[in-house]
Amino acid sequence: MKLLKHFSTSKIFKDSTMISLTTRLIVSFAFLLCSALPALAQQIAIKGETVYTSAGDPITNGVVLISDGTIERVGPESSVRIPSGYEVHEAAVVTPGFIDAHSVVGLAGIFNVDSDQDQLELSSALQPELRAIDAYNAREELVKVLRDRGVTAVHTGHGPGAVISGQTMIVKTAGTTIGESLVDSTTALAMTIGSGVRSNFDSPGTRAKAVAMLRQQLISAQEYMEGGDDQSRDLGKEALVKLLNGEIYALITAHKSYDIMTALRLQEEFGFRLLLDGAAEAYLVMDEIKEAGVPVIIHPTMMRLYGDGEHASFETAGKLADAGITVLFQSGYEGYVPKTRVVHFEAAIAVANGMDYNQAMNALTIDAARVLGIDDQTGSLESGKQADVVLFNGDPFEYTTTADRVIINGQVVSNGE
Amino acid sequence: MNHHRFLNSPLLIVLFLVLALPIRSAAQDQPVAFTGAEIIPVTGDPVSDGVLIIRNGKITDIGPASSVNIPRNAETIDVTGQVIMPGLVDSHSHIGEGDGGDRSSALHPDVRIMDTINPTSDSFKRALSGGVTTVNIMPGSGHLMSGQTVYVKTKSANTIEDMLVYSDEENNIYGGLKMANGTNSIRSGGGAFPGTRARSAALVRNLYIQALEYRAKVEAADGNEDEMPPRDLDMETLLEVLDGKRIVHNHTHRHDDILTSIRLADEFGYRMVLHHVSEGGEVANEIAESGYPASIIVLDSPGGKHEAVNIDYEVGRELEEAGADFAYHTDDPITDSRLFLRSGGFGIRAGMSRQKALEALTIANARMMDLDHRVGSLEKGKDADFIILNGDPFSVYTQVQQTWIDGQKEWDRSNPDDKKYGVGGEDVFSGSNNHVHDLSGGN
């Protein structure tokens, strides 16, 4: 760390070439430091009484071998020999690291004061140019809170409350800078359809106006896309072009059934990839959601019942999953105490209210990875994937169970709460 | 208006007399025996094959099947494989849509939340579905004194009077006094509200000193009505507090605010329960030594306000280790009454004993409201308030099956019209749950 400080305060930042060279130097040093420090545990063997791989049936008395940050082998104890020199950890239950499919942690901080709340910019209701990477605090205490409980990746960024509040990204919950944590810099544009927007802005003041403003933006972006190279750059439109090209998602928070239908109507008009977020009344329009083939990042199961979400139900996640709709879990946005939820606590209540256990486990891991486009890297315990693994002392869904070890990229990053 | 007229019509009254009375009295006079369940009385050891007998709203017998005689005229309900425990007691909740003091002052001991409760609020159904049977409903924490709290049962009723639980019938006491310190009651801009912690304490001390002077005048009058000081609702309430009849429920988070609460209670000698106590672990020994009990909250994660950044699952265990008396509360809507049992689960997660976790949801709360002679445990002579569960109280997979209050079944999960309050859904709740606390945080 001293090394980094020295570089950043020295006077060699004269021009952009030097900066980029120096940045690269710093990155190399940081990499050296990081990879040198935990040399003790480069090779880890985990023995679990039950190992949920999210790639097939759970394994009883399973072994996970990790080498150089990557999963080397997974299988039953009877067929996977632990080579000498591996640091051995034991646990009652082993799972892939949990993925929080929608959060605002890192932009929203623990103190909930103006200076640590960067998830919603109020100067305009439409700001697709706002990048999550420019506002993420990797050292935020709430990130550590999630990591210690077993969440290893978070889809986070701008929150609900604006027509387009900004961009989202995916980070691992390890690392002390955005560079160390980042998995995907631009995952979605966060949008809200519903009554929650009008209290934050003079305009839109109604649902219809909000949708008109959103359609106008998307139409302008279509024209921008077709315009020539002589146009001046427009950061907002560039982000919208990515949406229209299918490079990123529209993450639309909508709770009322008719707001969900509006989201589906916009998707049909503009052809973007849609993630339905919140969706408290999704149980009223399941056929329509299923036909559109849209995944639902369901509201936190224990969400408080007020505003557009007052008709939320503990049973919605299970109902959607039974209907064949892809359901993911989220910690969501919290405006007050507590400042973040924990995604597997929410899944637990869904299971207690009818959702299939293994399906909930998949929703927290491989399904989330697949929808977020990171399943080539993480989301299951399979050889070749990044070693994001959690060791629990019991059923991860029980209140009384804790995560005793959390491993991210093959490094033990937490020894529990 | 038509609806209103119908309510007052003689026809309706006759209908009630004909329909309601016989059913109710029959259910009360005939003993009911619950057999086959594991019974957790909380104040005694769990009984694996237990029998619980209730009659006229009270528990008449409880114990192992081998030693309890079931009266011949009893209705027997077989609940084999289920778990029976006391109805949960919540010492701090905001259900019922009530409100407290206004912006005219930071201190409102005259204000009664009981005058504002909606007895038919769906939030009571929500609490029933979580097994909560007795609640201390509090006005908010935005005042140094926001008003008198009210102790109620969550049973269905049309009037608040039918829900009241008296802690002291002789003196007509059925609630405490809400106090708060720390940041919630501090407001910039001066006026009636304090701008600092020191000013907060000074305002409270001044009012209690006035109350002492008022008491001196009352005592000097020695029963002579002509000599009595003019009636003053603020002063009368504070006299009940100073005389130990009305308990102070004091919202407090930071470790030094907790100690300030103790300092003021010691100075004036009133009875107090510390509420929330986010940093209680840091002054656990001081709390234990003070003798004031702590009604605490447990949350999924810390944060959301400056004072609560250090709240964690450990506070309960730390208080237990220090020997302090403590209980859990919901602070509904901060935590959901439907999931109150979860608080005990989180305590056990952080090393609390199972027995203390059970007490913290029942008898410990009852003690903090002077109601332990009636509720909070399953004992002969106590109110027949209990819940039937389909498994271990601290497992996420366990659901409350039935909630009974005063010997009446108030909620039954097997009835869809009841169950809906336990899970939510289309048009179940009316949005009455965002009361007292601003949950939106400006977004």
Contacts between the chains, C-beta under 8 A, distances in Angstrom:
chain1	res1	chain2	res2	distance
A	109	B	303	7.7
A	110	B	302	6.5
A	110	B	303	3.4
A	110	B	304	7.6
A	110	B	309	5.3
A	111	B	303	6.9
A	111	B	305	7.8
A	111	B	306	5.4
A	111	B	309	6.3
A	112	B	303	6.6
A	112	B	304	5.1
A	112	B	305	5.5
A	112	B	306	7.4
A	112	B	441	6.6
A	113	B	306	6.6
A	119	B	443	7.9
A	120	B	443	5.6
A	141	B	302	7.5
A	141	B	303	7.0
A	141	B	309	7.4
A	142	B	301	6.7
A	142	B	303	6.2
A	145	B	301	4.8
A	145	B	302	6.7
A	145	B	303	7.8
A	146	B	301	7.8
A	159	B	443	6.7
A	160	B	443	7.0
A	161	B	443	4.3
A	196	B	443	7.2
A	199	B	440	7.7
A	200	B	442	7.7
A	200	B	443	6.7
A	281	B	426	7.3
A	283	B	425	7.1
A	283	B	426	7.4
A	284	B	426	6.7
A	302	B	336	6.2
A	302	B	339	6.6
A	304	B	333	5.4
A	304	B	336	7.2
A	304	B	433	6.3
A	304	B	434	7.1
A	304	B	439	5.8
A	305	B	424	6.2
A	305	B	429	4.9
A	305	B	431	7.2
A	305	B	433	4.9
A	306	B	333	7.7
A	306	B	431	5.4
A	306	B	433	5.2
A	306	B	434	3.6
A	306	B	439	6.7
A	307	B	431	7.2
A	307	B	434	7.2
A	307	B	440	7.4
A	310	B	429	5.5
A	310	B	430	7.4
A	310	B	431	4.3
A	310	B	433	7.4
A	311	B	424	6.8
A	311	B	425	6.3
A	311	B	426	5.6
A	311	B	427	6.5
A	311	B	428	6.7
A	311	B	429	7.1
A	312	B	424	5.5
A	313	B	423	5.3
A	313	B	424	4.1
A	313	B	425	4.0
A	313	B	428	7.8
A	314	B	422	7.8
A	314	B	423	4.4
A	314	B	424	6.2
A	315	B	423	5.2
A	315	B	424	7.9
A	315	B	425	7.1
A	333	B	443	6.9
A	334	B	304	6.5
A	334	B	441	7.5
A	335	B	438	7.6
A	335	B	439	5.8
A	335	B	440	4.8
A	335	B	441	2.4
A	335	B	442	6.8
A	335	B	443	5.3
A	336	B	304	5.0
A	336	B	305	7.0
A	336	B	334	7.8
A	336	B	437	6.4
A	336	B	438	6.7
A	336	B	439	5.0
A	336	B	440	7.7
A	336	B	441	5.2
A	337	B	299	6.3
A	337	B	303	7.4
A	337	B	304	3.5
A	337	B	305	5.7
A	337	B	308	5.4
A	337	B	334	5.8
A	338	B	299	4.1
A	338	B	300	5.0
A	338	B	301	4.5
A	338	B	302	6.8
A	338	B	303	6.2
A	338	B	304	5.2
A	338	B	308	7.8
A	339	B	301	6.6
A	339	B	302	7.6
A	339	B	303	3.6
A	339	B	304	4.0
A	340	B	300	7.4
A	340	B	301	4.9
A	340	B	303	7.2
A	341	B	300	5.2
A	341	B	301	7.1
A	342	B	300	5.2
A	342	B	301	6.4
A	345	B	300	5.9
A	348	B	396	4.7
A	349	B	339	7.6
A	349	B	396	6.9
A	351	B	396	7.5
A	351	B	397	7.4
A	352	B	396	5.1
A	352	B	397	5.1
A	352	B	398	7.9
A	352	B	399	7.1
A	353	B	423	6.1
A	397	B	396	5.7
A	398	B	345	7.6
A	398	B	395	6.3
A	398	B	396	5.6
A	399	B	342	5.6
A	399	B	345	2.9
A	399	B	346	5.7
A	399	B	348	7.4
A	399	B	349	5.9
A	399	B	394	6.3
A	399	B	395	7.7
A	399	B	396	5.7
A	400	B	345	5.5
A	400	B	348	4.9
A	400	B	349	4.9
A	400	B	394	6.2
A	401	B	349	7.3
A	402	B	349	6.1
A	417	B	312	7.9
A	417	B	313	6.9
A	417	B	349	8.0
A	417	B	350	7.6
